[in-house]
Amino acid sequence: MNLPNKLTLSRIIMIPIFIALYSIPLGFGEWDIGGASLPISHFLAALLFILAATTDWVDGYYARKHNLVTNLGKFLDPLADKLLVAAALILLVETGLAPAWIVIVILSREFAVTGLRLVAAGEGIVLAASSMGKLKTVTQLLATAVLLLHNFPFSYIGIPFGTIMLYIAAILTFWSGVEYFMKNWHVMSDSK
């Protein structure tokens, strides 16, 4: 297994650790951040989320630079991204930091696009991510990271940056899904 695939696999392994840090009260205490409290375990979970999200960029860059793109990587990388983001968004809904309807929109798009990719793969077609898809991923990761930090550091100046970014991510997620299906509808209509 090459280095990019090992990094992707490490991202998948980090997910249960991230979930445990965020959802199990560990009694580390809390920090006051702009009138709100941030449990230290949430801070540690957010750092792990950011580390995991960073491995997404690193593994992709390294795989392309050193021509190490593999079928395993093409399968694991988007799966790892979706699992990480889904876990984080569901935890944010549970803690009241993200509206459930936005998370449903985001996750529905991810399931639909994954389904389209599976149909395409069955036909021997690889569907590449679009620039809009990459932008939606960046906004999802940024919004999620800030919300996991309970809007730190923006809570000090009273700007709900995490929530604003989540709405932007939802719009880009929806739009990129529509664009993806319009661009690749031939896969569905041509499938046997």
Secondary structure, DSSP 8 states (H G I E B T S, - for coil): --HHHHHHHHHHHHHHHHHHHHHS-----EEEETTEEEEHHHHHHHHHHHHHHHHHHHHHHHHHHTT---HHHHHHHHHHHHHHHHHHHHHHHHTTSS-HHHHHHHHHHHHHHHHHHHHHHHTT------HHHHHHHHHHHHHHHHHHTTTTTGGGTT--HHHHHHHHHHHHHHHHHHHHHHHHHHHHHH--
